[in-house]
């Protein structure tokens, strides 16, 4: 689904613009995805497939939904404030180096908005909840492509830089597609991303950042 949404973005942005109709289409696709996701989750829960996850959740699973909602709200507020401060400061530093908005958005701002995902996925992995860690990353990409891009284009047609389609999007598509074979290479029975696969992704990101900044 994430790859499908990515290729859909390439097709939609081929004319270097995402118009309102295409933005609304992205929002509709996201709504269908969420409805289908909840239906599948309820079906699996009815079959008892989530009992092990509930046991692993421990004491948190016994807290009231109101308390959990308040904790999520407080955490979200903290992440928002921290991300705002990080992005504002980093953007000013980057602009002082004379790079354009595209490079700042693709690197500094993108990294700043990804810090909460990095922390959440890291904590989930340490607590033995890999589905939450991976789901956070894939879900974030889907929401960015369909919700953020769709809502922005719905408000106002969104021009797309030609460099995004000729350079940046292929890095995204390549690394996204690489998840599947790299996970399967580790084990055909229980696919996973180990340390060397993780190091490979980090190296690819560093290479992308280096080439993007040097070409700016």
Secondary structure, DSSP 8 states (H G I E B T S, - for coil): -HHHHHHHHHHHGGGSEE-HHHHHHHHHHHHHHHHHHHHHHHHHHHTTTTHHHHHHHGGGGGS-HHHHHHHHHHHHHHHHHHHHHHHHHHHHHHHHTT--HHHHIIIIIHHHHHHHHHHHHHHHHHTT-HHHHHHHHHHHHHHIIIIIHHHHHHHS-EE--HHIIIIIHHHHHHHHHHHHHHHHHH-SSS----HHHHHHHHHHHHHHHHHHHHT-
